[in-house]
Amino acid sequence: MTSVAVPGWRADAACRGEPVEMFFPAWGRRFDAAKRICEECPVSGECLAAALAMDSQYGVWGGLTARERKRLARA
């Protein structure tokens, strides 16, 4: 079995314990609930940086959707 290191900031994430589906909803569902949690998160910056570093194409990371992250990366 291979072990993957989990960044330390995740322990402080406001989304810890929330259903994964909230941040990766089915096609056509809204991201509002996930974004509200991210607004209050003390590590949203670290989360966003991680998503940008790994070029995540799905879900809400650091309060931004994949489309919003793509726009940010182009700016």
PDB file of N, CA, C and O in Angstrom:
ATOM      1  N   MET A   1       0.847  -1.173   0.000  1.00  0.00           N
ATOM      2  CA  MET A   1       0.000   0.000   0.000  1.00  0.00           C
ATOM      3  C   MET A   1       0.895   1.240   0.000  1.00  0.00           C
ATOM      4  O   MET A   1       1.859   1.315   0.762  1.00  0.00           O
ATOM      5  N   THR A   2       0.575   2.205  -0.852  1.00  0.00           N
ATOM      6  CA  THR A   2       1.341   3.442  -0.951  1.00  0.00           C
ATOM      7  C   THR A   2       0.719   4.509  -0.072  1.00  0.00           C
ATOM      8  O   THR A   2      -0.503   4.658  -0.031  1.00  0.00           O
ATOM      9  N   SER A   3       1.554   5.243   0.623  1.00  0.00           N
ATOM     10  CA  SER A   3       1.088   6.323   1.490  1.00  0.00           C
ATOM     11  C   SER A   3       1.301   7.659   0.795  1.00  0.00           C
ATOM     12  O   SER A   3       2.347   7.889   0.190  1.00  0.00           O
ATOM     13  N   VAL A   4       0.314   8.534   0.881  1.00  0.00           N
ATOM     14  CA  VAL A   4       0.400   9.862   0.283  1.00  0.00           C
ATOM     15  C   VAL A   4       0.422  10.887   1.406  1.00  0.00           C
ATOM     16  O   VAL A   4      -0.428  10.861   2.297  1.00  0.00           O
ATOM     17  N   ALA A   5       1.388  11.783   1.361  1.00  0.00           N
ATOM     18  CA  ALA A   5       1.483  12.833   2.383  1.00  0.00           C
ATOM     19  C   ALA A   5       0.358  13.840   2.201  1.00  0.00           C
ATOM     20  O   ALA A   5       0.105  14.298   1.087  1.00  0.00           O
ATOM     21  N   VAL A   6      -0.300  14.179   3.266  1.00  0.00           N
ATOM     22  CA  VAL A   6      -1.382  15.165   3.243  1.00  0.00           C
ATOM     23  C   VAL A   6      -0.830  16.469   3.802  1.00  0.00           C
ATOM     24  O   VAL A   6      -0.259  16.489   4.892  1.00  0.00           O
ATOM     25  N   PRO A   7      -1.001  17.571   3.048  1.00  0.00           N
ATOM     26  CA  PRO A   7      -0.492  18.859   3.544  1.00  0.00           C
ATOM     27  C   PRO A   7      -1.051  19.191   4.925  1.00  0.00           C
ATOM     28  O   PRO A   7      -2.226  18.947   5.197  1.00  0.00           O
ATOM     29  N   GLY A   8      -0.207  19.748   5.799  1.00  0.00           N
ATOM     30  CA  GLY A   8      -0.605  20.073   7.160  1.00  0.00           C
ATOM     31  C   GLY A   8      -1.755  21.052   7.262  1.00  0.00           C
ATOM     32  O   GLY A   8      -2.520  21.001   8.225  1.00  0.00           O
ATOM     33  N   TRP A   9      -1.898  21.945   6.289  1.00  0.00           N
ATOM     34  CA  TRP A   9      -2.960  22.945   6.354  1.00  0.00           C
ATOM     35  C   TRP A   9      -4.346  22.323   6.323  1.00  0.00           C
ATOM     36  O   TRP A   9      -5.302  22.932   6.803  1.00  0.00           O
ATOM     37  N   ARG A  10      -4.473  21.136   5.774  1.00  0.00           N
ATOM     38  CA  ARG A  10      -5.794  20.498   5.682  1.00  0.00           C
ATOM     39  C   ARG A  10      -6.419  20.237   7.049  1.00  0.00           C
ATOM     40  O   ARG A  10      -7.643  20.177   7.164  1.00  0.00           O
ATOM     41  N   ALA A  11      -5.609  20.084   8.071  1.00  0.00           N
ATOM     42  CA  ALA A  11      -6.136  19.856   9.423  1.00  0.00           C
ATOM     43  C   ALA A  11      -6.941  21.053   9.909  1.00  0.00           C
ATOM     44  O   ALA A  11      -7.843  20.899  10.733  1.00  0.00           O
ATOM     45  N   ASP A  12      -6.624  22.247   9.406  1.00  0.00           N
ATOM     46  CA  ASP A  12      -7.321  23.469   9.818  1.00  0.00           C
ATOM     47  C   ASP A  12      -8.424  23.894   8.854  1.00  0.00           C
ATOM     48  O   ASP A  12      -9.060  24.928   9.062  1.00  0.00           O
ATOM     49  N   ALA A  13      -8.656  23.120   7.817  1.00  0.00           N
ATOM     50  CA  ALA A  13      -9.633  23.486   6.790  1.00  0.00           C
ATOM     51  C   ALA A  13     -11.062  23.460   7.331  1.00  0.00           C
ATOM     52  O   ALA A  13     -11.449  22.530   8.037  1.00  0.00           O
ATOM     53  N   ALA A  14     -11.830  24.476   6.998  1.00  0.00           N
ATOM     54  CA  ALA A  14     -13.229  24.565   7.430  1.00  0.00           C
ATOM     55  C   ALA A  14     -14.075  23.449   6.825  1.00  0.00           C
ATOM     56  O   ALA A  14     -15.113  23.089   7.379  1.00  0.00           O
ATOM     57  N   CYS A  15     -13.642  22.906   5.705  1.00  0.00           N
ATOM     58  CA  CYS A  15     -14.402  21.853   5.030  1.00  0.00           C
ATOM     59  C   CYS A  15     -14.150  20.464   5.620  1.00  0.00           C
ATOM     60  O   CYS A  15     -14.823  19.499   5.257  1.00  0.00           O
ATOM     61  N   ARG A  16     -13.198  20.370   6.514  1.00  0.00           N
ATOM     62  CA  ARG A  16     -12.874  19.071   7.117  1.00  0.00           C
ATOM     63  C   ARG A  16     -14.132  18.483   7.753  1.00  0.00           C
ATOM     64  O   ARG A  16     -14.770  19.118   8.593  1.00  0.00           O
ATOM     65  N   GLY A  17     -14.474  17.285   7.350  1.00  0.00           N
ATOM     66  CA  GLY A  17     -15.658  16.620   7.876  1.00  0.00           C
ATOM     67  C   GLY A  17     -16.918  16.854   7.055  1.00  0.00           C
ATOM     68  O   GLY A  17     -17.933  16.193   7.277  1.00  0.00           O
ATOM     69  N   GLU A  18     -16.864  17.784   6.112  1.00  0.00           N
ATOM     70  CA  GLU A  18     -18.021  18.035   5.241  1.00  0.00           C
ATOM     71  C   GLU A  18     -18.046  16.976   4.133  1.00  0.00           C
ATOM     72  O   GLU A  18     -17.005  16.409   3.800  1.00  0.00           O
ATOM     73  N   PRO A  19     -19.217  16.707   3.564  1.00  0.00           N
ATOM     74  CA  PRO A  19     -19.287  15.723   2.482  1.00  0.00           C
ATOM     75  C   PRO A  19     -18.506  16.196   1.247  1.00  0.00           C
ATOM     76  O   PRO A  19     -18.634  17.345   0.822  1.00  0.00           O
ATOM     77  N   VAL A  20     -17.716  15.317   0.694  1.00  0.00           N
ATOM     78  CA  VAL A  20     -16.917  15.632  -0.494  1.00  0.00           C
ATOM     79  C   VAL A  20     -17.809  16.105  -1.640  1.00  0.00           C
ATOM     80  O   VAL A  20     -17.416  16.975  -2.417  1.00  0.00           O
ATOM     81  N   GLU A  21     -19.004  15.536  -1.744  1.00  0.00           N
ATOM     82  CA  GLU A  21     -19.925  15.883  -2.824  1.00  0.00           C
ATOM     83  C   GLU A  21     -20.267  17.369  -2.837  1.00  0.00           C
ATOM     84  O   GLU A  21     -20.618  17.913  -3.884  1.00  0.00           O
ATOM     85  N   MET A  22     -20.167  18.028  -1.687  1.00  0.00           N
ATOM     86  CA  MET A  22     -20.461  19.454  -1.615  1.00  0.00           C
ATOM     87  C   MET A  22     -19.448  20.251  -2.448  1.00  0.00           C
ATOM     88  O   MET A  22     -19.795  21.276  -3.033  1.00  0.00           O
ATOM     89  N   PHE A  23     -18.222  19.789  -2.499  1.00  0.00           N
ATOM     90  CA  PHE A  23     -17.148  20.490  -3.198  1.00  0.00           C
ATOM     91  C   PHE A  23     -16.917  19.956  -4.605  1.00  0.00           C
ATOM     92  O   PHE A  23     -16.223  20.577  -5.410  1.00  0.00           O
ATOM     93  N   PHE A  24     -17.503  18.804  -4.892  1.00  0.00           N
ATOM     94  CA  PHE A  24     -17.437  18.189  -6.215  1.00  0.00           C
ATOM     95  C   PHE A  24     -18.850  17.733  -6.588  1.00  0.00           C
ATOM     96  O   PHE A  24     -19.095  16.535  -6.732  1.00  0.00           O
ATOM     97  N   PRO A  25     -19.780  18.683  -6.747  1.00  0.00           N
ATOM     98  CA  PRO A  25     -21.179  18.319  -6.984  1.00  0.00           C
ATOM     99  C   PRO A  25     -21.405  17.712  -8.367  1.00  0.00           C
ATOM    100  O   PRO A  25     -20.602  17.882  -9.284  1.00  0.00           O
ATOM    101  N   ALA A  26     -22.518  17.004  -8.482  1.00  0.00           N
ATOM    102  CA  ALA A  26     -22.903  16.423  -9.764  1.00  0.00           C
ATOM    103  C   ALA A  26     -23.066  17.532 -10.802  1.00  0.00           C
ATOM    104  O   ALA A  26     -23.341  18.682 -10.459  1.00  0.00           O
ATOM    105  N   TRP A  27     -22.896  17.178 -12.056  1.00  0.00           N
ATOM    106  CA  TRP A  27     -22.993  18.129 -13.155  1.00  0.00           C
ATOM    107  C   TRP A  27     -24.295  18.933 -13.069  1.00  0.00           C
ATOM    108  O   TRP A  27     -25.376  18.365 -12.914  1.00  0.00           O
ATOM    109  N   GLY A  28     -24.179  20.233 -13.169  1.00  0.00           N
ATOM    110  CA  GLY A  28     -25.343  21.106 -13.141  1.00  0.00           C
ATOM    111  C   GLY A  28     -25.740  21.586 -11.754  1.00  0.00           C
ATOM    112  O   GLY A  28     -26.575  22.483 -11.634  1.00  0.00           O
ATOM    113  N   ARG A  29     -25.170  21.020 -10.720  1.00  0.00           N
ATOM    114  CA  ARG A  29     -25.475  21.466  -9.350  1.00  0.00           C
ATOM    115  C   ARG A  29     -24.653  22.697  -9.018  1.00  0.00           C
ATOM    116  O   ARG A  29     -23.623  22.955  -9.640  1.00  0.00           O
ATOM    117  N   ARG A  30     -25.110  23.444  -8.048  1.00  0.00           N
ATOM    118  CA  ARG A  30     -24.442  24.696  -7.679  1.00  0.00           C
ATOM    119  C   ARG A  30     -23.377  24.483  -6.612  1.00  0.00           C
ATOM    120  O   ARG A  30     -23.395  23.504  -5.866  1.00  0.00           O
ATOM    121  N   PHE A  31     -22.454  25.431  -6.566  1.00  0.00           N
ATOM    122  CA  PHE A  31     -21.336  25.387  -5.637  1.00  0.00           C
ATOM    123  C   PHE A  31     -21.527  26.325  -4.444  1.00  0.00           C
ATOM    124  O   PHE A  31     -20.596  26.505  -3.658  1.00  0.00           O
ATOM    125  N   ASP A  32     -22.695  26.919  -4.291  1.00  0.00           N
ATOM    126  CA  ASP A  32     -22.910  27.952  -3.267  1.00  0.00           C
ATOM    127  C   ASP A  32     -22.546  27.509  -1.852  1.00  0.00           C
ATOM    128  O   ASP A  32     -21.873  28.244  -1.130  1.00  0.00           O
ATOM    129  N   ALA A  33     -22.979  26.322  -1.453  1.00  0.00           N
ATOM    130  CA  ALA A  33     -22.714  25.853  -0.084  1.00  0.00           C
ATOM    131  C   ALA A  33     -21.210  25.707   0.152  1.00  0.00           C
ATOM    132  O   ALA A  33     -20.702  26.089   1.206  1.00  0.00           O
ATOM    133  N   ALA A  34     -20.510  25.162  -0.821  1.00  0.00           N
ATOM    134  CA  ALA A  34     -19.060  24.999  -0.686  1.00  0.00           C
ATOM    135  C   ALA A  34     -18.372  26.356  -0.587  1.00  0.00           C
ATOM    136  O   ALA A  34     -17.479  26.545   0.239  1.00  0.00           O
ATOM    137  N   LYS A  35     -18.783  27.283  -1.416  1.00  0.00           N
ATOM    138  CA  LYS A  35     -18.162  28.610  -1.409  1.00  0.00           C
ATOM    139  C   LYS A  35     -18.390  29.333  -0.082  1.00  0.00           C
ATOM    140  O   LYS A  35     -17.514  30.060   0.386  1.00  0.00           O
ATOM    141  N   ARG A  36     -19.559  29.138   0.526  1.00  0.00           N
ATOM    142  CA  ARG A  36     -19.827  29.757   1.833  1.00  0.00           C
ATOM    143  C   ARG A  36     -18.869  29.226   2.896  1.00  0.00           C
ATOM    144  O   ARG A  36     -18.382  29.986   3.733  1.00  0.00           O
ATOM    145  N   ILE A  37     -18.605  27.943   2.862  1.00  0.00           N
ATOM    146  CA  ILE A  37     -17.660  27.357   3.817  1.00  0.00           C
ATOM    147  C   ILE A  37     -16.263  27.925   3.577  1.00  0.00           C
ATOM    148  O   ILE A  37     -15.552  28.253   4.527  1.00  0.00           O
ATOM    149  N   CYS A  38     -15.876  28.041   2.326  1.00  0.00           N
ATOM    150  CA  CYS A  38     -14.546  28.570   1.988  1.00  0.00           C
ATOM    151  C   CYS A  38     -14.376  30.017   2.453  1.00  0.00           C
ATOM    152  O   CYS A  38     -13.275  30.423   2.824  1.00  0.00           O
ATOM    153  N   GLU A  39     -15.453  30.790   2.435  1.00  0.00           N
ATOM    154  CA  GLU A  39     -15.375  32.197   2.864  1.00  0.00           C
ATOM    155  C   GLU A  39     -14.895  32.326   4.304  1.00  0.00           C
ATOM    156  O   GLU A  39     -14.231  33.302   4.653  1.00  0.00           O
ATOM    157  N   GLU A  40     -15.226  31.349   5.138  1.00  0.00           N
ATOM    158  CA  GLU A  40     -14.871  31.383   6.558  1.00  0.00           C
ATOM    159  C   GLU A  40     -13.603  30.589   6.873  1.00  0.00           C
ATOM    160  O   GLU A  40     -13.188  30.522   8.030  1.00  0.00           O
ATOM    161  N   CYS A  41     -12.997  29.997   5.870  1.00  0.00           N
ATOM    162  CA  CYS A  41     -11.879  29.085   6.096  1.00  0.00           C
ATOM    163  C   CYS A  41     -10.560  29.819   6.315  1.00  0.00           C
ATOM    164  O   CYS A  41     -10.202  30.700   5.533  1.00  0.00           O
ATOM    165  N   PRO A  42      -9.832  29.458   7.382  1.00  0.00           N
ATOM    166  CA  PRO A  42      -8.556  30.112   7.664  1.00  0.00           C
ATOM    167  C   PRO A  42      -7.426  29.691   6.724  1.00  0.00           C
ATOM    168  O   PRO A  42      -6.378  30.336   6.697  1.00  0.00           O
ATOM    169  N   VAL A  43      -7.622  28.628   5.960  1.00  0.00           N
ATOM    170  CA  VAL A  43      -6.562  28.154   5.058  1.00  0.00           C
ATOM    171  C   VAL A  43      -6.997  28.155   3.593  1.00  0.00           C
ATOM    172  O   VAL A  43      -6.461  27.394   2.787  1.00  0.00           O
ATOM    173  N   SER A  44      -7.958  28.998   3.249  1.00  0.00           N
ATOM    174  CA  SER A  44      -8.433  29.016   1.858  1.00  0.00           C
ATOM    175  C   SER A  44      -7.324  29.407   0.881  1.00  0.00           C
ATOM    176  O   SER A  44      -7.305  28.933  -0.255  1.00  0.00           O
ATOM    177  N   GLY A  45      -6.411  30.260   1.310  1.00  0.00           N
ATOM    178  CA  GLY A  45      -5.291  30.639   0.445  1.00  0.00           C
ATOM    179  C   GLY A  45      -4.386  29.458   0.129  1.00  0.00           C
ATOM    180  O   GLY A  45      -3.970  29.278  -1.015  1.00  0.00           O
ATOM    181  N   GLU A  46      -4.084  28.658   1.137  1.00  0.00           N
ATOM    182  CA  GLU A  46      -3.259  27.471   0.941  1.00  0.00           C
ATOM    183  C   GLU A  46      -3.974  26.465   0.047  1.00  0.00           C
ATOM    184  O   GLU A  46      -3.356  25.826  -0.805  1.00  0.00           O
ATOM    185  N   CYS A  47      -5.260  26.335   0.246  1.00  0.00           N
ATOM    186  CA  CYS A  47      -6.076  25.420  -0.548  1.00  0.00           C
ATOM    187  C   CYS A  47      -6.069  25.847  -2.017  1.00  0.00           C
ATOM    188  O   CYS A  47      -5.870  25.022  -2.909  1.00  0.00           O
ATOM    189  N   LEU A  48      -6.286  27.128  -2.258  1.00  0.00           N
ATOM    190  CA  LEU A  48      -6.281  27.645  -3.625  1.00  0.00           C
ATOM    191  C   LEU A  48      -4.911  27.446  -4.268  1.00  0.00           C
ATOM    192  O   LEU A  48      -4.823  27.036  -5.425  1.00  0.00           O
ATOM    193  N   ALA A  49      -3.856  27.730  -3.534  1.00  0.00           N
ATOM    194  CA  ALA A  49      -2.499  27.551  -4.064  1.00  0.00           C
ATOM    195  C   ALA A  49      -2.248  26.092  -4.445  1.00  0.00           C
ATOM    196  O   ALA A  49      -1.623  25.815  -5.469  1.00  0.00           O
ATOM    197  N   ALA A  50      -2.731  25.164  -3.627  1.00  0.00           N
ATOM    198  CA  ALA A  50      -2.562  23.737  -3.923  1.00  0.00           C
ATOM    199  C   ALA A  50      -3.308  23.366  -5.199  1.00  0.00           C
ATOM    200  O   ALA A  50      -2.779  22.635  -6.037  1.00  0.00           O
ATOM    201  N   ALA A  51      -4.528  23.862  -5.351  1.00  0.00           N
ATOM    202  CA  ALA A  51      -5.317  23.565  -6.548  1.00  0.00           C
ATOM    203  C   ALA A  51      -4.641  24.114  -7.796  1.00  0.00           C
ATOM    204  O   ALA A  51      -4.613  23.451  -8.833  1.00  0.00           O
ATOM    205  N   LEU A  52      -4.096  25.321  -7.698  1.00  0.00           N
ATOM    206  CA  LEU A  52      -3.405  25.918  -8.840  1.00  0.00           C
ATOM    207  C   LEU A  52      -2.125  25.146  -9.162  1.00  0.00           C
ATOM    208  O   LEU A  52      -1.800  24.945 -10.332  1.00  0.00           O
ATOM    209  N   ALA A  53      -1.406  24.717  -8.138  1.00  0.00           N
ATOM    210  CA  ALA A  53      -0.154  23.980  -8.342  1.00  0.00           C
ATOM    211  C   ALA A  53      -0.383  22.634  -9.014  1.00  0.00           C
ATOM    212  O   ALA A  53       0.433  22.192  -9.823  1.00  0.00           O
ATOM    213  N   MET A  54      -1.500  21.979  -8.679  1.00  0.00           N
ATOM    214  CA  MET A  54      -1.758  20.669  -9.286  1.00  0.00           C
ATOM    215  C   MET A  54      -2.714  20.769 -10.472  1.00  0.00           C
ATOM    216  O   MET A  54      -3.150  19.750 -11.009  1.00  0.00           O
ATOM    217  N   ASP A  55      -3.038  21.994 -10.880  1.00  0.00           N
ATOM    218  CA  ASP A  55      -3.907  22.245 -12.035  1.00  0.00           C
ATOM    219  C   ASP A  55      -5.209  21.449 -11.937  1.00  0.00           C
ATOM    220  O   ASP A  55      -5.627  20.799 -12.895  1.00  0.00           O
ATOM    221  N   SER A  56      -5.839  21.513 -10.768  1.00  0.00           N
ATOM    222  CA  SER A  56      -7.088  20.797 -10.537  1.00  0.00           C
ATOM    223  C   SER A  56      -8.174  21.302 -11.481  1.00  0.00           C
ATOM    224  O   SER A  56      -8.430  22.503 -11.559  1.00  0.00           O
ATOM    225  N   GLN A  57      -8.801  20.390 -12.187  1.00  0.00           N
ATOM    226  CA  GLN A  57      -9.818  20.725 -13.185  1.00  0.00           C
ATOM    227  C   GLN A  57     -11.246  20.587 -12.660  1.00  0.00           C
ATOM    228  O   GLN A  57     -12.201  20.824 -13.400  1.00  0.00           O
ATOM    229  N   TYR A  58     -11.396  20.209 -11.406  1.00  0.00           N
ATOM    230  CA  TYR A  58     -12.727  19.940 -10.862  1.00  0.00           C
ATOM    231  C   TYR A  58     -12.872  20.490  -9.454  1.00  0.00           C
ATOM    232  O   TYR A  58     -11.889  20.670  -8.736  1.00  0.00           O
ATOM    233  N   GLY A  59     -14.101  20.749  -9.076  1.00  0.00           N
ATOM    234  CA  GLY A  59     -14.427  21.095  -7.702  1.00  0.00           C
ATOM    235  C   GLY A  59     -14.104  22.508  -7.277  1.00  0.00           C
ATOM    236  O   GLY A  59     -13.531  23.299  -8.025  1.00  0.00           O
ATOM    237  N   VAL A  60     -14.496  22.798  -6.037  1.00  0.00           N
ATOM    238  CA  VAL A  60     -14.222  24.091  -5.409  1.00  0.00           C
ATOM    239  C   VAL A  60     -13.001  23.922  -4.523  1.00  0.00           C
ATOM    240  O   VAL A  60     -12.958  23.043  -3.662  1.00  0.00           O
ATOM    241  N   TRP A  61     -12.016  24.767  -4.743  1.00  0.00           N
ATOM    242  CA  TRP A  61     -10.783  24.794  -3.948  1.00  0.00           C
ATOM    243  C   TRP A  61     -10.518  26.243  -3.599  1.00  0.00           C
ATOM    244  O   TRP A  61     -10.495  27.094  -4.488  1.00  0.00           O
ATOM    245  N   GLY A  62     -10.320  26.537  -2.355  1.00  0.00           N
ATOM    246  CA  GLY A  62     -10.013  27.907  -1.955  1.00  0.00           C
ATOM    247  C   GLY A  62     -11.098  28.900  -2.335  1.00  0.00           C
ATOM    248  O   GLY A  62     -10.823  30.084  -2.527  1.00  0.00           O
ATOM    249  N   GLY A  63     -12.322  28.421  -2.442  1.00  0.00           N
ATOM    250  CA  GLY A  63     -13.452  29.289  -2.755  1.00  0.00           C
ATOM    251  C   GLY A  63     -13.700  29.529  -4.228  1.00  0.00           C
ATOM    252  O   GLY A  63     -14.615  30.273  -4.582  1.00  0.00           O
ATOM    253  N   LEU A  64     -12.907  28.917  -5.099  1.00  0.00           N
ATOM    254  CA  LEU A  64     -13.073  29.129  -6.538  1.00  0.00           C
ATOM    255  C   LEU A  64     -13.385  27.826  -7.261  1.00  0.00           C
ATOM    256  O   LEU A  64     -12.872  26.765  -6.907  1.00  0.00           O
ATOM    257  N   THR A  65     -14.233  27.924  -8.277  1.00  0.00           N
ATOM    258  CA  THR A  65     -14.524  26.777  -9.133  1.00  0.00           C
ATOM    259  C   THR A  65     -13.379  26.595 -10.125  1.00  0.00           C
ATOM    260  O   THR A  65     -12.497  27.449 -10.226  1.00  0.00           O
ATOM    261  N   ALA A  66     -13.394  25.496 -10.848  1.00  0.00           N
ATOM    262  CA  ALA A  66     -12.355  25.237 -11.855  1.00  0.00           C
ATOM    263  C   ALA A  66     -12.327  26.354 -12.896  1.00  0.00           C
ATOM    264  O   ALA A  66     -11.248  26.797 -13.292  1.00  0.00           O
ATOM    265  N   ARG A  67     -13.472  26.808 -13.335  1.00  0.00           N
ATOM    266  CA  ARG A  67     -13.543  27.892 -14.323  1.00  0.00           C
ATOM    267  C   ARG A  67     -12.932  29.180 -13.762  1.00  0.00           C
ATOM    268  O   ARG A  67     -12.189  29.874 -14.455  1.00  0.00           O
ATOM    269  N   GLU A  68     -13.249  29.487 -12.516  1.00  0.00           N
ATOM    270  CA  GLU A  68     -12.700  30.696 -11.884  1.00  0.00           C
ATOM    271  C   GLU A  68     -11.187  30.592 -11.692  1.00  0.00           C
ATOM    272  O   GLU A  68     -10.465  31.575 -11.858  1.00  0.00           O
ATOM    273  N   ARG A  69     -10.715  29.402 -11.345  1.00  0.00           N
ATOM    274  CA  ARG A  69      -9.269  29.201 -11.198  1.00  0.00           C
ATOM    275  C   ARG A  69      -8.558  29.339 -12.531  1.00  0.00           C
ATOM    276  O   ARG A  69      -7.456  29.883 -12.599  1.00  0.00           O
ATOM    277  N   LYS A  70      -9.183  28.850 -13.585  1.00  0.00           N
ATOM    278  CA  LYS A  70      -8.583  28.959 -14.913  1.00  0.00           C
ATOM    279  C   LYS A  70      -8.434  30.427 -15.300  1.00  0.00           C
ATOM    280  O   LYS A  70      -7.398  30.835 -15.825  1.00  0.00           O
ATOM    281  N   ARG A  71      -9.480  31.223 -15.038  1.00  0.00           N
ATOM    282  CA  ARG A  71      -9.411  32.670 -15.322  1.00  0.00           C
ATOM    283  C   ARG A  71      -8.313  33.334 -14.505  1.00  0.00           C
ATOM    284  O   ARG A  71      -7.570  34.172 -15.017  1.00  0.00           O
ATOM    285  N   LEU A  72      -8.213  32.963 -13.244  1.00  0.00           N
ATOM    286  CA  LEU A  72      -7.188  33.527 -12.365  1.00  0.00           C
ATOM    287  C   LEU A  72      -5.783  33.194 -12.881  1.00  0.00           C
ATOM    288  O   LEU A  72      -4.896  34.048 -12.878  1.00  0.00           O
ATOM    289  N   ALA A  73      -5.593  31.971 -13.315  1.00  0.00           N
ATOM    290  CA  ALA A  73      -4.282  31.540 -13.802  1.00  0.00           C
ATOM    291  C   ALA A  73      -3.884  32.294 -15.071  1.00  0.00           C
ATOM    292  O   ALA A  73      -2.700  32.535 -15.306  1.00  0.00           O
ATOM    293  N   ARG A  74      -4.867  32.664 -15.882  1.00  0.00           N
ATOM    294  CA  ARG A  74      -4.584  33.409 -17.119  1.00  0.00           C
ATOM    295  C   ARG A  74      -4.310  34.879 -16.868  1.00  0.00           C
ATOM    296  O   ARG A  74      -3.674  35.546 -17.684  1.00  0.00           O
ATOM    297  N   ALA A  75      -4.791  35.387 -15.738  1.00  0.00           N
ATOM    298  CA  ALA A  75      -4.668  36.835 -15.459  1.00  0.00           C
ATOM    299  C   ALA A  75      -3.252  37.259 -15.148  1.00  0.00           C
ATOM    300  O   ALA A  75      -3.001  38.437 -14.896  1.00  0.00           O
TER     301      ALA A  75
END
